[in-house]
Amino acid sequence: MSTPISRLDLNLLRVFDAVMEQRSVLRASQRVCLSQSAVSHALGRLRDVLGDDLFVRTTTGMQPTARALRMAPLIREAWSSLESAIGVPTFEPRNSSRCFTLAASDFVTTLLLSDLLGHLDREAPLVNLELRPDSGIDLAEQLDLAQIDVAVGTFSEIPDRFRATQLFSYDDVLLAHKSRRLGRLSYDTLSTLSIATVAMHGDREGSVDGFISEHGLSRRLEMFDRVALERAFRGAKRKPRVAVSLPHFLAIPSLLEDAHLAAIVPRPLGALLARMHQLSIHELPYRTAVMDICALWSERSLGDTAQDWLREMLMRASESLRSGPLETEGPTLPVAPLPRVAI
């Protein structure tokens, strides 16, 4: 007749395993940090439950019975499984071949990926990355299903089941071809320009102040501060024309080769594109909101050492973007408090 597991104190199996290995009540007691009498008492309880002597005292030590010999490897395996189940998982970056999945826009990828890959190459040369665009997918659902490890972007509302950490912040600047001598940008000059902007996640239907919400997660739709632009030119006879709205930033450098267009872009991306192409960046004559780029993950991954390490790599890859403001062409506007989107 089998013994119901509900009648069994698992600590008795721990004592059994120690006696089986040591073949001595004294040495077993030292291993499990119990007194000899406590070990003897535990063996007595286990014998009563199982209806078997389990060990016989001899001149050469505690010798297991046939049933004890059958039980021993199964109990050792089960105990090892229990320790693995409740133990703290470890992650060794240098030896890991894990693949991490990140969702990010081309803006974020352009700014972070090179530095991120440099850190991975030095610390985790076998780790792989899969980058997915953050547009066209439901980020909240993908995080809930653990199909992506981290989403990187700008969020205004974050459900309690997610966690976020700020990587860097940015405001808007104007980007134009160097052949245009715009100097310090005035309202009058800006009002004559045709502007290219970026909306990362489709049209504006259902969006509020440039953000769109899915499953409680609100993320940025338009990658420029439309509200600030419209407020700056409210009531003006002439306004800049938003001539083209793009789904990504990739086309902007080639579009700006046509001196007819300028673009409103995030400051760090504008600085990078200006270094790579014949472009210059200019301070806008009005203030725009400061936006936070954050790493977002599911609270279920809290305590996962691999996920902790990945987020640390993202923090290190974005370190240079957390420095002071980048230079623009022409005099800089006086510093004043900026509106900020908090998470």
N, C-alpha and C positions, 0 to 999 in steps of 0.2 A: 504494500500500500504506500502510495507516495505521500510525502509531507507537504502540506500547503505552504507556499512561500510566505503567506501572511503570518504564519506562526513563527517565522524565523527572524531572529535578530541578526542583521548583517554583520555586526561587530563580532559575532561568534565565528563567522567565516574568516574574518581577519585573523583571529587567534588560531583557528585551524591551519591556515596557510603558514603562519609563523612556526607552529609546532612541526608541521610537515617538513618545512625547510631545515629547521634547526635540530629536530629529533631530540629536543631537550626543553623541559618546561622552564628551566632557568634562563637559557639563552633566548627562548621565545619571549619570555617576559621582558627581557632587556630590549628586544627588538621593537615590541609594541608599547613599551613604556608603561607596563603594568606590573603589579607585584606577582610573585609566584602563586600565591593563593588565589588571586583574581584570575590568572590563566587557568589554574586547575578548576576553579568554579565554572568558568566559561566552557571548558571541555565537558564538564559534567552536565551542564545544561544542553549542550549540543548532542551528547550521547542520549539524553532522555528524549529529545525531539526526534532524533533519527533512529533510535532503537538499535544502536550499534556501539561497540566499545571504541571504535576508531583508532585508538592507540593502546598498545600493551607495553607496560614498563618492563624493560629487560636490563641486563648488566651492561649492554652496549647502547642503551638509550631508549627512547620512545619509538617502538616499531609500529608502523601503520597496519591496519587490517586490510583485507582485500577490498572492502567497500571504500575505505579511506584512499587507497591507491587509485580506485576508479574515479573518485570525486576530485582528487587533487588537481589534475591538469585543467578540468572544467572550471573549478573555482578560481584557479590562478588566471585563466583567460577572462572570466567574468569580472574579477576584481580589477584587472588591467583595463577592461572596457569602461568600468565605472570611473576609474581615475581619469581616463581620457575624456569622458563625458563632462565631468565637473571641473577638470583642471583648466588653467588659463592657457589659451592657445598661444603658440609662439610663431613668430615670423622672422625668418632670416633672409633679408633682402639679397645678399650676395649669392645665396644658393637657390633662391626661389625662381621658378619659371612661370609664375602666375601671370595671367593676362587681366589687366584692369580696363574697365570700360568707362570712358568719360563722355559726357555730352556737353558741347560748347559751340559757340558761334565761330565764324571765321575771324571775327575781331579778336576774340579771346585766344583762339588757336595761334593766330599770327603773333600775338604778343608774348605768349607763355611757352609755346611748344618747344622752341629751340633750347631755352634754359632748362625746361623740365627734362627733356631727353638727355641733356648734359649731366644732370644730377643722377638720372637713372643709369646712364652708362658708367658712371664712376662707382655707384653704390649697389646697383642691382643689374648687372649686365645681361642677365637672362630674362628679366621681366619684360613683358610686352604690353603695349598700349593699343586699345581700339578706340578711335575717336569717332563719335557720331555727331551729326549736326543737331543743334537743339531746336531747330525749326521743323515743323511737320510731324513732331511726336508729342505725346502727352508725357511731359517730364514727371509729373506726380505719379502717374501710373507706372512708368518705367522704374522709378525709384521704389515704389511699393512692391513691385514684382522682382526686385533685385536684378533687373536686366541691365542697369547701369549702376556703377559704384558711386560716382559723383557727377552732379550737374554744376556747371560753372556759368554764372550769368548775373543779371540784375533782377532782384525780387523785391516786391513791396509788401506782400502778405505771405507768411509762411505758416502752414498748419503745424500743430503741436507735435505731429509724428515725424517731423523733419528737424534737422539741426543745420546751422549755417555758421560759417566763419568768413570774415572779410579778408579778401586778398589785396585789393587796391581800390582806389576811388578815381573818378575822372569827372571833368566837365566838358563843355563843347568848345570847339574852335572852328574857324573857317579855313578851309584848304583850297588853294588856287594855284594855277600854273605860275611859275616864276616870271614869265613874260608880262604878267599883270602887276604893275607897280601900285598896289593898293595902299601900302604904307599902313599908318594907323587907321583902322577901319571906322568910318563914321556912319551914322544912320543914313545920311543921304547917299553915300556910296553903296552901302549894303542894299538900299531900296532899289537900286538899278540892276542888281545881280539876279541871274537865274541860278537856282540852288538845286543840287542833288542831295537827297537824304536816303536813309536806309530804314526800312521796316522789316524786321527779321522774321516775323511770324504771320505773314499774310496781310489781309486788309484790316481796316480799323473797326469793322463791325463787332460790337460787343466790348470794345476796349474803353477804358476809363483813364483819361490823362496819359495815354500812351502805354497803358498796361492792360494785359488780358489775363483772365483768371480761368484755371482748369483744376477741378477737384480741390478747390480751396487754395491752390498755389497761384499767386499773382506774379507774373513775370513781364519784363519790359518788352513791348511790341515795337515802338518806334525808337530808333537809336539816336534821337536828338530831342531837345526840349522844345517841342512844338508850342506848349503853353507859354513859355518865356518869349518865343519869337512873336506869337500873336499878340501878347500883352505889350511888347515893346513897340509894335506898330499899330496899336489900336487907335482908330481915328485918323491915322495918317493918310494923306492923299495918294501916296505911292508906297507900295510894299514890295519886298523881294518876292519873286515868284518861285514856288517849289515846283520846278519844271519836271523833275523825274524822281520817283521813289523806287529804290532798288531793294531786292530781297537779300543782298549781301554786299560786303565792302569790296569784293574782288575787282569789280569793274571800275572803281573810282579812279585809279591812276590813269587808265587809258581814256576815260571820259574827260578828264581834266586837261588832256592834251589839247582839246578844243577850248581855247581861252574864253569861249562864251559862257562856260559853266564854272561854278565854284561848288564846294560841298561843305556841309556841316557834319563834323565827325568827332568822335571822342579824342580828347587831347593826346593821350599816349600813342594812339594809332596815327593821328596826324603827324606827330613828330617822327615816327618811324617811316611813314610814307614819304615825308619831306627829305629824309636822309637818303632814301633809295631812288627817288625820282626827282624830276625838275619841278618840284612843288615847294610852296612856302605856306606857313601857317600864320594866321592872324587872329588876334584877340577880337571877339565879338564886342560890339559897343554896348551890349546889355549883359546882365548876369544870367547864367543858366544854373539849373540845379546840379549839385554834386551827387553823382550816382556811385553806389558801391557795387563792385564786382565781388560776388561771394561764391564759395564752394558750398554746395548743398548736398546733404546725404540723409539717409534714413536713420532714425534713432535706434533701429535694430542693429546697426553696425557699431554702436558704442561699445568699446572694450575689445573690438576686433583689431588686433595689433597690426595686421596688414593694412586695414583701412586707415588707422591712425598714421601709419608711415606714409601712405599715399598723400594724405592731407598735409603732412609735414613737407613733403616734396613740393606740393603746390605752393605752400607758403614761401619756401625758399626760392622757387622759380619766379615768384612775383615780387621778391624783395626790392629789386631796383625800381619797380613801379610804385612803391610806397614812399619814394623820395620826394623832394620838393618839386614845384611846378617847372615845366619845361619851357624853354625860351620860345618866343614867337617873334615874327617880323614886326618891327615898329615898336613904339613905346608901349609899356604894359599899363593897363588900367589900374587905378588905385585899388588897393586891397580892401574889400568890404565883406561882411558876413554873407555867406551863400546859403540858399535853401538846400536842405539835404534830405535825401530819401533814406529813411532809417529802416532797418530790418527788424 
